[in-house]
Amino acid sequence: MSELPHIGRANLALLFHQGGEPTGVISTVVATATWEPRENRIRFPGPGTFDQKAADHIRETLLPTADRILQSLGLPHPCFDFSLVNLGAASIHDVALSVGGYSADLAVLAAILAASLDMAVPEDMAFTGHLASVDGDIRMVSGLPVKLEAAITAGSITTFVHPSPDASLSALSPEEESDIRGAINRAKRVISTLPVRDINELIRIVFSDEQVVMSSLKKGFYKKPFGRSASKRPMQKAISYLTRNHEQRFWKALQRQFIEGRNEDATEALESLIALFLKRERYPKLVGTRLVRTLQSLPPAIRRFKVQFPLLPIAACIKLSQFARGIQHEDTIHLLNAVSGKGFRYTLPPVAPTESYQAPDAQDSLDVILAEIGAEALSRIGTPIDAARACYPLDSVTVAGFDDFNETITSYYIHLMQHTGKALGLPNPAEAGADAIELLERTFARRGGLNEAFSEARTAVNGGLRLIFDLMTEEYKRGEKEKRVNLVLKSALDPLDWEGKVALMDELLKRLKPQLPGELLSHPAARFANHYSEVVRLYVQSMDQIKTLFRSL
């Protein structure tokens, strides 16, 4: 079965003349890769056009360059359809958009590689530049100052990739060189400008380690035995970047995905790894041990609140385990426990230094804690509770007697539990009634107690049951938020981890530096470490309270 088409996109800066003045626009070249053999490997169906010079250069230089890379990876050479999109700017200027010459080379090559290797060029990146040879040398093109201005004006571009002036000095007059360097320096105040000398620098800028390792898994060149080359030519260095250290890059990328809470990406990475080795009918070396190590390297707060288990379907792990041999069987146990979330506290054999991971610092832990107890996170707790209150019908705002009052309060409490996912199965009326009265007593603790609540339900002076349910809802929300805050603060750090507390407190003091007086900042973080949970709690509530707490310690 033939592989499905893949699409690569890359933004490019085009130059055209209107009224004698050069004008720049940002467009997007789209390369659609297909693997069905056909007579013409490249076609230009539009929209937008490529003049004959640009088309010939793609055919004679860009495509052979990409083919050399694909051949080194053991991959087939696809066919391509090229087009230009995002033609709005051209419509505004009332011009026909066309690629001429060599200035689109970098964007076209990036789109070709993205489509061929199932990767993505950053959407906020734009290119200009000439690929001068199949060895990967990049040279300057005309109109760079105008193109930089177009990138800034576009608003959506944050990074502009261009040829390094240093690599093109022999082709530039002193005046041209001065104009280009001045334009680059001015543009740096607004966007990031990245000069490149060759294809190696281009590929390393465009495609991240994570993209490369995911491509290697999906395309099947992960950990293949590529021959080593001592050549320092740009093409060989680019190929080396795509073929080296896949395993190390995989685990580093996975750790970063967990830290950033990108659970879908982490699952995709693990699924791709398992799918490849199932196809190879092999068990990946120490995959269970390394997965546990990666999870153990995460700060507890990140592991508990950002990582979602199970990481993978257990059935996929069992299927992979069938290919384990000899001592690998022990590792399959680590894999199953790690995937299900049970592998963190395992004592594993020491790993070699190349297999170890640097645990994220206190900054990551504090960011997670603050995110979990901040206003936005706590508001998510209140949303389903408010929705439950909004959908509860009231035929009357008063009750006939105390039994009616108890039954009404209990019914509302059960409704609240069911709509917030707290109640599973059939509720026990007696237990629910007791919990409802307890909530009501907390609600009216400073409002006259249970008697006052019953009186309000009888007379409806202030709204009757409507007021009672509103107040109960707010008290219930307050309690649920307090539970969440307590859970986060108590489980974020091991209570015996003194160094972790000091590091967390030190990070918090750094953030508080602009707000705290000097006499408080002069104390070491260790002085406040045992009170980190109180400080963090007040940090998200009130700066005045946090100053008072520090002075009391």
Secondary structure, 3 states (H helix, E strand, C coil): CCCCCEEEEEEEEEEEEECCEEEEEEEEEEEEEECCCCCCCEECCCCCEECHHHHHHHHHHHHHHHHHHHHHCCCCCCEEEEEEECCHHHHHHCCCCEECCCCEHHHHHHHHHHHHHCCCCCCCEEECEEECCCCCEEECCCCHHHHHHHHHHHCCCCEEEEECHHHHHHHCCHHHHHHHHHHHHHHCCCCEEEEECEHHHHHHHHCCHHHHHHHHHHHCCCCCCCCCCCCCCHHHHHHHHHHCCHHHHHHHHHHHHHHCCCHHHHHHHHHHHHHHHHHHCCCCCCHHHHHHHHHHCCCHHHHHHCCCCCCCCHHHHHHHHCCCCCCHHHHHHHHHHHHHCCCCCCCCCCCCHHHCCCCCCHHHHHHHHHHHHCHHHHHHHHHHHHHHHHCCCCCCCCCCCHHHHHHHHHHHHHHHHHHCCCCCCCCCHHHHHHHHHHHHHHHCCCCCHHHHHHHHHHHCCCCCHHHHHHHHHHHHHHHHHHHHHHHHHHHCCCCCCHHHHHHHHHHHHHHHCCCCCHHHHCCCHHHHHHHHHHHHHHHCCCHHHHHHHHHHC
